[in-house]
Amino acid sequence: MGVMAADAGGPTVKLVAGIDSSTQSCKVVVCDAGTGEIVREGRASHPDGAEIDPVAWESAAASAITAAGGFDDRRCCGMTPARPMRRRHW
């Protein structure tokens, strides 16, 4: 797991994935870990509105992952929130 054949009999490529879940959509890129080249990508929109059910965000992420070809062959994944989370000082 974590490698993908570039072509039949060709070299293997280590892949990493990134998810950007913003206020309007969820975007996924799968990149070659060695070169940073984007191998494939996917996108899915969030519903309109100021308050959105978290299930809709999860659904958009799943749709974007599927559109990007899935995650079965990637080594790791990182995700950014819609906006930076602030550290609370208690």
C-alpha positions as CSV (number, residue, x, y, z in Angstrom):
1,M,0.0,0.0,0.0
2,G,1.2,3.5,-0.6
3,V,2.7,3.0,-4.1
4,M,1.3,3.1,-7.6
5,A,2.9,1.7,-10.7
6,A,3.5,4.5,-13.2
7,D,2.9,2.1,-16.0
8,A,3.1,-1.7,-16.6
9,G,6.6,-2.7,-15.5
10,G,7.5,0.9,-14.8
11,P,8.8,2.5,-11.6
12,T,6.6,2.9,-8.6
13,V,5.6,6.4,-7.4
14,K,4.9,7.3,-3.8
15,L,1.7,9.4,-3.5
16,V,0.5,11.8,-0.9
17,A,-2.9,13.5,-0.8
18,G,-4.1,16.8,0.5
19,I,-7.7,17.9,1.3
20,D,-8.7,21.6,1.4
21,S,-12.2,22.0,2.9
22,S,-13.2,25.6,2.4
23,T,-16.5,27.4,2.8
24,Q,-17.6,26.7,-0.7
25,S,-16.1,23.4,-1.7
26,C,-13.8,20.5,-0.8
27,K,-10.8,20.0,-3.0
28,V,-8.5,17.0,-3.1
29,V,-5.1,16.7,-4.8
30,V,-3.0,13.5,-5.0
31,C,0.7,14.3,-5.7
32,D,3.9,12.5,-6.4
33,A,5.8,12.6,-3.0
34,G,9.1,12.9,-4.7
35,T,8.4,15.7,-7.2
36,G,5.3,17.4,-5.9
37,E,3.7,16.9,-9.3
38,I,-0.1,16.7,-9.2
39,V,-1.1,13.2,-10.4
40,R,-4.9,13.6,-10.0
41,E,-7.4,15.9,-8.3
42,G,-11.1,16.1,-7.4
43,R,-13.6,18.7,-6.2
44,A,-17.1,18.8,-4.7
45,S,-19.2,21.8,-3.7
46,H,-20.7,22.4,-0.3
47,P,-24.4,23.5,-0.2
48,D,-25.2,27.2,-0.1
49,G,-25.9,28.8,3.3
50,A,-24.2,30.2,6.4
51,E,-24.9,27.1,8.5
52,I,-24.3,23.8,6.9
53,D,-24.9,20.4,8.4
54,P,-21.5,18.7,9.0
55,V,-22.8,15.6,7.2
56,A,-22.8,17.7,4.0
57,W,-19.1,18.6,4.5
58,E,-18.3,14.9,5.0
59,S,-20.3,14.0,1.9
60,A,-18.5,16.6,-0.2
61,A,-15.1,15.3,1.1
62,A,-16.1,11.7,0.1
63,S,-17.2,12.9,-3.3
64,A,-14.0,14.9,-3.9
65,I,-11.9,11.9,-2.8
66,T,-13.8,9.7,-5.2
67,A,-13.4,12.3,-8.0
68,A,-9.6,12.3,-7.3
69,G,-9.5,8.5,-7.8
70,G,-9.7,7.4,-4.2
71,F,-7.0,7.1,-1.6
72,D,-6.2,3.4,-1.8
73,D,-2.7,4.0,-3.3
74,R,-1.5,7.0,-1.3
75,R,0.9,7.0,1.7
76,C,-0.5,9.8,3.7
77,C,-3.1,12.6,3.7
78,G,-3.2,16.1,5.2
79,M,-6.3,18.3,5.6
80,T,-6.8,22.1,6.1
81,P,-9.9,23.4,7.9
82,A,-12.2,26.1,6.3
83,R,-10.3,28.7,8.4
84,P,-7.3,28.5,10.7
85,M,-8.2,27.3,14.2
86,R,-7.1,29.7,16.9
87,R,-5.4,28.3,19.9
88,R,-7.3,29.1,23.1
89,H,-5.5,30.2,26.1
90,W,-7.3,29.2,29.3
